[in-house]
């Protein structure tokens, strides 16, 4: 029995890795995660983890011209931040770019 597709309606869409990720102090309880905007994206995800290889998404937001996000952090604790872009296909599913390089930061 053959099961085949009658047509392919979605094309492959690839996003580049987000670069230029920097973390700076925003207030006594928040940090600002800045990054370089990439073309073709519809939004971003920011991950904050207490482990270098961990992924814990703390913010997902749309914005074709976004370049930063403010995230809550605990004073004196080391966190690892990374960012990735996403694109929304016509059927509503999201296509994600690879995660950026991980940036370590301790709020003082």
Residue pairs with C-beta under 8 A, 6 or more apart in sequence:
9 90
10 89
10 90
10 91
13 40
13 87
13 89
13 95
14 95
14 97
15 38
15 40
15 41
15 85
15 86
15 87
15 95
15 96
15 97
16 38
16 85
16 97
17 84
17 97
17 98
17 99
17 100
18 35
18 36
18 38
18 44
18 83
18 84
18 85
18 97
18 100
19 35
19 36
19 38
19 100
19 101
20 34
20 35
20 36
21 33
21 34
21 35
21 81
21 82
21 83
21 100
21 101
21 103
22 33
22 34
22 35
22 103
23 31
23 32
23 33
23 34
23 81
23 103
23 105
24 31
24 32
24 34
25 31
25 32
25 107
25 108
26 32
26 70
28 75
28 107
29 72
29 73
29 74
29 75
29 107
30 70
30 71
30 72
30 73
31 70
31 71
31 73
31 79
31 81
31 105
31 107
32 68
32 69
32 70
32 71
33 46
33 68
33 69
33 70
33 71
33 81
33 83
33 103
34 67
34 68
35 44
35 67
35 68
35 83
35 100
36 67
37 65
37 66
37 67
38 85
38 97
40 85
40 87
41 64
41 85
41 86
41 87
41 97
42 62
42 64
42 86
42 87
42 88
43 60
43 61
43 62
43 63
43 66
43 85
43 86
43 88
44 59
44 60
44 61
44 63
44 66
44 69
44 83
44 84
44 85
44 86
45 57
45 59
45 60
45 83
45 84
45 86
45 96
46 57
46 58
46 59
46 60
46 69
46 71
46 81
46 82
46 83
47 54
47 55
47 56
47 57
47 58
47 81
47 82
47 83
47 84
47 99
48 56
48 58
48 71
48 73
48 79
48 80
48 81
49 55
49 56
49 79
49 80
50 77
50 78
50 79
50 80
51 80
52 80
52 102
52 104
53 102
54 80
55 82
55 99
58 71
58 72
59 69
59 71
61 69
71 81
73 79
73 105
73 107
74 107
75 107
75 108
76 106
76 107
76 108
77 106
77 107
78 104
78 105
78 106
79 104
79 105
79 106
79 107
80 102
80 103
80 104
80 105
81 102
81 103
81 104
81 105
82 99
82 100
82 101
82 102
82 103
83 99
83 100
84 96
84 97
84 98
84 99
84 100
85 96
85 97
86 94
86 95
86 96
86 97
87 94
87 95
88 94
88 95
89 95
